[in-house]
Amino acid sequence: MVLLASDFDQSRFLTADDLSGGERKFKIKDVTVEEVGGKEKLVAWFTNHKKGFVVNKLNNRVLRAAFGDDTARWKDRIIVLFSTLVQFGGRMVPGLRVRIPPPKQASTTPVSSPTYMSRGQETQLLGSNGPVAAKSANNKKKPPVRDELDEVLESQPPPEDPDDELNDDVDF
């Protein structure tokens, strides 16, 4: 077994370098109070990563606004961590920020009680991407391309000007 000194230089907490400049979703397993840098800080632990996330003041406000003040309610919630440049100690350094992913959108396809719309003799299911919608989409005439328009315009005689007689030379 090889003993590597670098194995003992690893932090228990996530850093911006752990995300490689991207973003990643995490599921909160637990939130604890840990001593970090001589101060007690909130740390979120995840089901899908072994390192914890030290929750700073700004990230704390984002999480409280989304999930409430009681950290027990944060359990099993999904968050997205991303790296960005932040000001720390008067200089810009890579840091972590949290955002809440949008809720999954419900399906727009009707399941049990379809809504119908009548257009003359035609009845169509609203929001349907089925055969009726596909049929009407295929019946639409494509607009002509530019070359076809030029051919049509060239093949037609110029329109007669109703005021043509006024354009004749008149002697005064």
C-alpha positions in Angstrom: 0.0 0.0 0.0 1.3 3.4 -1.0 0.9 6.2 1.5 0.2 9.5 -0.3 0.5 12.8 1.6 -2.1 14.3 -0.8 -4.7 12.0 0.7 -4.5 13.9 3.9 -4.9 17.3 2.2 -8.5 16.7 1.2 -11.3 18.8 2.6 -14.5 17.3 4.0 -16.3 20.1 2.3 -17.2 20.9 -1.3 -15.2 23.6 -3.1 -15.7 25.3 -6.5 -12.9 23.0 -7.9 -15.0 20.0 -7.1 -17.6 21.1 -9.7 -15.0 21.7 -12.4 -16.6 25.0 -13.4 -20.0 23.5 -14.0 -23.1 22.8 -12.0 -24.5 19.7 -10.3 -27.7 18.5 -8.6 -27.5 17.3 -5.1 -30.1 15.7 -2.8 -29.9 16.9 0.8 -29.6 14.0 3.3 -29.0 16.0 6.5 -28.0 19.5 7.8 -25.6 19.7 10.7 -23.6 22.4 12.6 -19.9 22.0 12.1 -16.9 24.0 13.2 -15.3 25.5 10.0 -12.5 28.0 10.2 -13.1 28.5 14.0 -16.8 29.3 13.6 -19.9 27.2 13.7 -21.5 26.9 10.3 -24.4 25.0 8.8 -23.3 22.1 6.6 -25.6 20.3 4.2 -24.7 16.7 3.6 -25.9 14.8 0.5 -27.1 11.4 -0.5 -25.1 11.5 -3.8 -21.8 13.0 -2.6 -19.5 12.3 0.4 -18.4 15.9 0.9 -20.6 18.5 2.7 -21.6 21.9 1.6 -20.8 24.8 4.0 -23.8 27.1 3.8 -22.7 30.7 3.8 -25.0 33.6 4.6 -26.2 34.2 1.0 -26.8 30.5 0.2 -28.6 30.2 3.6 -31.0 32.9 2.5 -31.7 31.1 -0.8 -32.3 27.8 1.0 -34.5 29.4 3.7 -36.6 31.2 1.1 -37.2 28.0 -0.8 -37.6 25.4 2.0 -38.2 27.3 5.2 -36.3 28.2 8.3 -36.5 24.7 9.9 -33.5 22.8 8.4 -35.3 19.4 9.1 -37.6 20.4 6.1 -34.6 20.6 3.8 -34.1 16.9 3.9 -34.7 15.1 0.6 -34.8 18.4 -1.3 -32.9 18.8 -4.5 -30.6 21.8 -5.0 -28.2 22.8 -7.7 -24.7 24.0 -6.8 -22.6 25.9 -9.3 -19.3 27.6 -9.2 -18.9 31.3 -9.9 -16.5 34.1 -9.0 -17.3 35.7 -5.6 -15.6 38.5 -3.7 -13.8 37.2 -0.6 -11.2 39.1 1.4 -11.2 42.0 -1.2 -10.5 39.8 -4.2 -12.4 37.6 -6.6 -12.1 33.9 -6.0 -14.1 30.8 -7.2 -17.0 30.1 -4.9 -20.1 28.0 -4.7 -23.7 29.3 -5.1 -26.9 27.4 -4.7 -30.1 27.6 -6.8 -33.3 25.7 -6.6 -34.2 23.8 -9.8 -37.7 24.5 -11.2 -40.4 22.0 -10.4 -41.0 19.3 -13.0 -43.6 20.4 -15.4 -46.8 18.4 -15.5 -47.7 16.7 -18.8 -49.8 18.8 -21.1 -51.5 15.8 -22.7 -55.0 15.2 -21.3 -55.3 11.9 -19.5 -58.9 11.1 -18.6 -61.2 14.0 -19.5 -60.4 15.4 -22.9 -61.6 18.9 -23.9 -63.0 19.2 -27.4 -63.4 22.2 -29.7 -65.8 22.5 -32.6 -64.9 24.3 -35.8 -67.8 24.0 -38.1 -68.1 20.3 -38.9 -64.7 19.5 -37.5 -64.2 18.4 -33.8 -60.7 18.4 -32.5 -59.1 17.4 -29.2 -57.4 20.5 -27.7 -53.7 20.1 -26.9 -53.5 17.0 -29.0 -50.5 16.2 -31.1 -52.4 13.2 -32.5 -53.6 12.5 -36.0 -56.1 15.4 -36.2 -53.4 18.0 -35.4 -50.9 16.2 -37.7 -53.5 16.1 -40.5 -54.2 19.8 -40.3 -50.5 20.7 -40.1 -49.9 18.7 -43.4 -52.7 20.5 -45.2 -51.0 23.9 -44.9 -49.6 25.2 -48.1 -46.0 26.1 -48.0 -45.1 29.6 -48.8 -43.3 29.9 -52.1 -39.6 30.4 -52.1 -38.0 33.5 -53.5 -37.1 32.0 -57.0 -40.7 30.8 -57.4 -42.0 34.3 -56.6 -39.6 35.9 -59.2 -40.9 33.4 -61.9 -44.5 34.3 -61.1 -43.9 38.0 -61.2 -41.9 37.9 -64.5 -44.6 35.8 -66.3 -47.3 38.3 -65.6 -47.7 41.5 -67.7 -47.2 44.7 -65.9 -50.5 46.1 -64.4 -52.2 48.8 -66.5 -52.1 52.2 -64.9 -55.6 53.7 -64.8 -54.0 57.2 -64.8 -52.0 56.4 -68.0 -53.9 59.0 -70.1 -52.8 61.7 -67.6 -49.2 60.9 -68.3 -49.4 61.7 -72.1 -47.5 64.7 -73.3 -49.7 67.8 -73.1 -48.9 70.9 -75.0 -49.7 74.1 -73.1 
